[in-house]
Amino acid sequence: MEKLIPFTGIDLARITNHRSGEIKFGEKMSVLPKTVDSIADFLTNSPVRYVLFGIPEDIGVRANFGRPGAGSAWESAIRSIANIQFNKFCKGNELLILGQLDVAEEMAEAENLNYHNIADRKKFNDLVVRIDKEVCHIISVIVKAGKIPIIIGGGHNNSYGNIKGTALAKGKPVNAINFDAHSDFRILEGRHSGNGFSYAYEEGFLHRYFIFGLHENYTSKKVLSKIKKIHARVRYNTYDEIAIRKQKHFETEMETAHNFIKDQPYGIEIDLDAIPNIASSAMTISGFSVEQLRQFIHLFGKNQNASYLHICEGAPDLGEEKNNHLIGKLIGYLITDFMKANDPMIGIISNMDVDFSVVKSTSIK
């Protein structure tokens, strides 16, 4: 893991706001020891269940005509997570902060590239491939150690490394559920944030894929035609048919999606551009609510086959300065929702035991 920048105890102390009478996550979370011979062995022997990993880049987004800024989500999120209250509802000692991927060299090389220039476009793609390799290796090490990765930041190009790394660790293709306004299943034209899932599918690492909440206005006819041909393995619903035309119901669609992927290990992919007014590379004014997203993560996180959580495309630097901490706070909520869903005191629900009647009776209408 030469490209890993470990998160240290000093880093953690610096961002934790200590207060008398309170215990914060930052006082309970683990970090790697200063000297460790094998990160893989240390993770295997660690009692933690979750490993937090940051990817502070926006190269894949820029390679897909998106606005830069996704690289700032990691710093915002880790500050918020460190200051979550440690209490009976959520335990910070279940979480180890591994650190962040060192992408300084790649970001510097991409700084002056112009996607509209054909030669620069190839350079963008090559940089994304370099990041893919590192993400894949780190995720594979975490999953092989028996831990659940929680990945923050970067563009949705990092879904490829997450899926490939998990598949290699598991020794078989894995499934994925993607809460997203876009399919990210575009043509294989060189790596970027819009084709992480299509590359993973074509290379045999992604078995089944469900896209939850596609925006009809921003999905090409070509992508829809391709998905139709491989309906047995790739499916979707749209935000418009659920929230606008009311042809389908949010709760029922979660059940449908869950049934499609639940029988094999799967990743939970969350693109924050699906939520209205969240600063991101493809910010939207129409979409599902934060509460619905939290409900979604809680439900899919309960299954014992949930193998990782990836939260991407948030870009605090693109928001109003006075509110740019809110994306970090939102990411903190999503992470603790995922951890609570897996709380052994509550019990991990097996593949066949998800009680959707409870979800339906408590959901957002």
C-alpha positions in Angstrom: 0.0 0.0 0.0 2.6 2.5 -1.1 0.0 5.0 -2.1 -1.8 5.0 1.2 -1.4 8.0 3.5 -2.2 6.5 7.0 -4.4 8.5 9.3 -2.6 9.0 12.6 -3.6 9.5 16.2 -2.3 13.0 16.0 -4.5 13.7 13.0 -7.5 12.4 14.9 -6.8 14.5 18.0 -6.4 17.6 15.8 -9.9 17.3 14.4 -11.8 16.1 17.5 -13.5 18.8 19.5 -13.2 17.5 23.1 -15.9 18.6 25.5 -16.3 17.8 29.2 -19.0 15.3 29.9 -19.1 14.0 26.3 -17.4 11.2 24.4 -16.8 11.7 20.6 -16.1 9.2 17.9 -12.7 10.7 17.6 -11.9 9.5 21.1 -12.8 5.9 20.3 -12.0 5.3 16.7 -8.9 3.3 15.8 -6.0 4.2 13.5 -3.0 2.2 12.3 -0.1 1.9 14.7 2.9 4.1 13.9 4.9 1.0 13.0 3.1 -1.9 11.4 4.8 -4.7 9.5 1.7 -5.8 7.6 -1.4 -3.7 7.2 -3.3 -6.8 6.0 -2.3 -8.8 9.2 -3.1 -5.9 11.4 -6.6 -5.5 9.9 -7.2 -9.3 10.1 -6.4 -9.3 13.8 -8.2 -6.0 14.7 -11.6 -6.3 16.5 -13.1 -3.4 14.4 -15.8 -4.2 11.8 -15.5 -1.2 9.5 -12.5 0.4 7.8 -12.8 4.0 6.6 -10.9 5.0 3.5 -10.8 8.3 1.6 -10.2 9.0 -2.1 -9.7 12.8 -2.4 -9.8 13.2 -6.2 -12.0 14.6 -8.9 -10.1 13.4 -12.0 -12.7 10.9 -13.0 -15.4 13.5 -12.7 -13.5 16.0 -14.9 -12.8 13.2 -17.4 -16.6 12.9 -17.7 -17.3 16.6 -18.3 -18.2 17.2 -14.6 -17.3 20.0 -12.3 -14.2 19.5 -10.1 -14.6 19.5 -6.3 -15.3 15.9 -5.3 -11.8 15.8 -3.9 -12.8 17.9 -0.9 -15.4 15.5 0.5 -12.9 13.4 2.5 -11.6 16.2 4.7 -15.1 17.6 5.4 -16.5 14.1 6.2 -13.7 13.0 8.5 -14.0 16.1 10.6 -17.8 15.5 11.0 -17.4 11.8 11.8 -14.8 12.5 14.5 -17.3 14.7 16.3 -20.3 12.3 16.3 -21.4 11.5 19.8 -20.3 8.0 21.1 -23.4 6.5 22.8 -25.5 3.4 23.0 -26.9 4.0 19.5 -23.6 3.9 17.7 -20.1 2.9 18.7 -17.1 4.7 17.3 -14.8 1.9 18.5 -16.2 -0.3 15.6 -14.5 2.0 13.1 -10.9 2.2 12.0 -9.7 5.1 9.9 -7.2 3.6 7.5 -6.4 6.9 5.8 -6.5 8.3 2.3 -5.2 7.5 -1.1 -2.2 9.6 -2.1 -3.4 11.2 -5.4 -1.3 14.4 -5.2 0.7 13.4 -8.3 -2.3 12.5 -10.4 -4.2 15.6 -9.3 -1.1 17.8 -10.3 -0.9 16.1 -13.7 -4.6 16.6 -14.3 -4.7 20.2 -13.2 -4.2 21.8 -16.6 -5.8 19.2 -18.8 -8.7 20.0 -21.0 -11.2 17.3 -21.7 -12.1 18.8 -25.1 -8.6 18.2 -26.3 -8.3 14.6 -27.6 -4.7 14.1 -26.3 -5.7 15.4 -22.9 -8.7 13.2 -22.8 -6.5 10.1 -23.1 -4.3 11.5 -20.3 -7.4 11.8 -18.1 -8.3 8.2 -18.8 -4.9 7.0 -18.0 -4.8 8.8 -14.7 -8.2 7.2 -13.8 -6.7 3.8 -14.6 -3.8 4.5 -12.3 -6.2 5.3 -9.5 -8.3 2.3 -10.3 -5.4 0.0 -9.6 -4.6 1.5 -6.2 -8.3 1.5 -5.1 -8.7 -2.1 -6.2 -5.7 -3.2 -4.2 -6.6 -1.4 -1.0 -10.3 -2.6 -1.1 -9.2 -6.1 -1.8 -6.9 -6.1 1.3 -9.6 -4.7 3.5 -12.2 -7.3 2.4 -9.8 -10.2 2.6 -9.2 -9.2 6.2 -12.9 -9.8 6.9 -13.7 -6.1 7.3 -16.3 -3.9 5.6 -14.9 -0.9 3.8 -16.6 2.5 4.0 -15.2 4.6 1.1 -15.6 8.4 1.0 -15.0 10.8 -1.8 -13.8 10.9 -5.3 -16.0 10.5 -8.4 -18.1 7.5 -9.2 -15.2 6.2 -11.3 -14.1 4.6 -8.0 -17.0 2.2 -8.1 -14.9 0.1 -10.5 -12.0 -0.3 -8.0 -14.5 -1.0 -5.2 -16.3 -3.7 -7.2 -13.1 -5.3 -8.6 -11.3 -5.3 -5.3 -14.3 -6.9 -3.5 -14.7 -9.5 -6.3 -11.0 -10.4 -6.1 -11.2 -10.7 -2.3 -14.3 -12.9 -2.5 -13.1 -15.0 -5.4 -16.2 -14.4 -7.5 -18.2 -11.6 -9.2 -20.2 -9.4 -6.9 -23.5 -7.5 -7.2 -24.1 -3.7 -6.7 -27.0 -1.4 -5.9 -26.5 2.2 -7.0 -28.6 5.0 -5.6 -28.0 7.5 -8.4 -29.5 9.9 -10.9 -27.3 8.4 -13.5 -26.5 4.9 -14.7 -22.7 5.3 -14.9 -23.1 2.4 -17.4 -21.9 4.3 -20.4 -19.7 3.0 -23.3 -16.2 1.8 -22.8 -14.5 4.9 -24.2 -11.7 5.2 -21.6 -12.2 5.3 -17.9 -14.1 8.1 -16.2 -16.9 8.6 -13.6 -19.6 7.7 -16.1 -18.6 4.1 -16.8 -17.2 2.5 -13.7 -20.1 -0.1 -13.6 -20.0 -0.9 -17.4 -16.2 -1.6 -17.2 -16.7 -3.8 -14.1 -19.5 -5.6 -15.9 -17.6 -6.2 -19.1 -14.5 -7.4 -17.3 -16.5 -10.0 -15.3 -16.3 -8.5 -11.8 -19.9 -7.2 -11.6 -22.6 -9.9 -11.8 -25.9 -8.1 -11.1 -26.4 -4.4 -11.0 -29.5 -2.4 -10.0 -29.7 1.4 -10.5 -32.2 3.0 -8.1 -33.8 6.3 -9.1 -32.5 7.0 -12.6 -33.5 10.5 -13.8 -35.2 10.0 -17.2 -34.0 13.3 -18.5 -30.3 12.4 -18.1 -30.2 8.8 -19.3 -29.3 8.2 -23.0 -31.3 6.0 -25.3 -28.2 4.0 -26.0 -27.8 3.1 -22.3 -31.4 2.2 -21.9 -31.2 0.0 -25.0 -28.1 -1.8 -23.7 -29.7 -2.4 -20.3 -32.8 -3.8 -22.0 -30.7 -6.4 -23.8 -29.1 -7.6 -20.5 -32.2 -7.3 -18.3 -31.4 -10.6 -16.6 -28.4 -9.0 -14.9 -28.9 -5.2 -15.1 -32.1 -3.5 -14.0 -33.3 -0.1 -12.9 -36.2 2.1 -11.8 -36.6 5.8 -12.3 -37.1 8.7 -9.9 -39.8 10.0 -12.2 -42.0 6.9 -12.1 -41.6 6.7 -8.4 -41.8 10.2 -7.1 -43.5 12.2 -10.0 -46.0 9.9 -11.8 -46.5 7.6 -8.7 -46.5 4.5 -11.0 -44.3 2.7 -8.5 -43.8 3.0 -4.7 -40.5 3.7 -3.0 -40.8 0.9 -0.5 -41.9 -1.7 -3.0 -39.1 -0.7 -5.3 -36.5 -1.2 -2.5 -37.9 -4.7 -2.0 -37.6 -5.4 -5.8 -34.1 -4.1 -5.9 -33.1 -6.0 -2.7 -34.5 -9.3 -4.1 -32.5 -8.8 -7.3 -29.1 -8.5 -5.6 -29.4 -10.1 -2.1 -28.2 -13.6 -2.8 -24.6 -12.7 -3.4 -22.1 -10.2 -1.8 -23.0 -6.7 -2.9 -21.7 -3.2 -2.7 -23.9 -0.2 -1.8 -23.0 2.8 -4.0 -24.4 6.2 -3.1 -24.0 9.2 -5.5 -24.8 12.4 -3.6 -25.9 14.1 -6.9 -29.2 12.2 -6.5 -30.2 14.4 -3.6 -31.5 18.0 -4.3 -29.3 21.0 -3.5 -26.3 18.9 -2.4 -23.1 20.5 -3.8 -21.8 17.9 -6.3 -20.3 17.6 -9.8 -23.8 17.2 -11.3 -26.0 19.0 -8.7 -29.7 18.5 -9.0 -32.8 20.5 -7.8 -35.1 17.4 -8.0 -34.6 14.1 -6.3 -35.2 11.8 -3.4 -35.0 13.3 0.1 -32.1 12.8 2.6 -34.5 10.8 4.8 -35.3 8.4 2.0 -31.6 8.0 1.3 -30.9 7.2 4.9 -33.8 4.7 4.9 -32.3 3.1 1.8 -28.9 2.7 3.4 -30.3 1.3 6.6 -32.4 -1.3 4.7 -29.7 -2.5 2.3 -27.0 -2.3 5.1 -28.9 -4.9 7.2 -28.2 -7.8 4.8 -25.3 -10.0 5.7 -24.2 -9.8 2.1 -23.6 -6.0 2.2 -19.9 -5.9 1.6 -19.0 -2.2 1.4 -20.5 1.3 1.4 -19.3 4.0 -1.1 -20.4 7.6 -0.8 -19.2 9.7 -3.7 -19.5 12.9 -5.8 -20.1 15.2 -2.8 -18.2 18.5 -3.4 -18.2 20.8 -0.4 -15.9 23.3 -2.3 -18.8 23.9 -4.8 -21.3 24.9 -2.1 -21.7 28.1 -0.1 -18.7 28.6 2.2 -21.0 29.0 5.2 -22.6 25.7 4.5 -19.8 23.6 3.1 -19.5 21.6 6.3 -23.0 20.2 5.8 -21.9 17.6 3.2 -19.5 16.2 5.8 -22.3 16.1 8.3 -24.6 14.3 5.8 -21.9 11.7 5.1 -21.6 11.2 8.8 -25.3 10.4 9.1 -25.1 7.9 6.2 -22.1 6.1 7.7 -23.7 5.8 11.1 -27.0 4.6 9.5 -25.0 1.9 7.8 -23.2 0.9 11.1 -26.4 0.9 13.0 -28.0 -1.4 10.4 -25.2 -3.9 11.1 -25.2 -3.5 14.9 -25.0 -7.1 16.3 -27.1 -5.9 19.2 -29.9 -5.4 16.8 -29.0 -8.5 14.8 -28.0 -8.8 11.1 -31.0 -9.7 9.1 -30.5 -12.7 6.8 -31.1 -12.8 3.1 -34.6 -14.2 3.6 -35.7 -12.3 6.7 -36.0 -8.7 5.7 -39.3 -7.5 7.1 -40.5 -5.0 4.5 -43.8 -4.5 6.3 -41.9 -2.6 8.9 -40.2 -0.5 6.3 -43.5 0.3 4.6 -45.2 1.3 7.8 -42.4 3.8 8.7 -41.3 5.1 5.4 -41.4 8.6 4.0 -44.5 9.1 1.8 
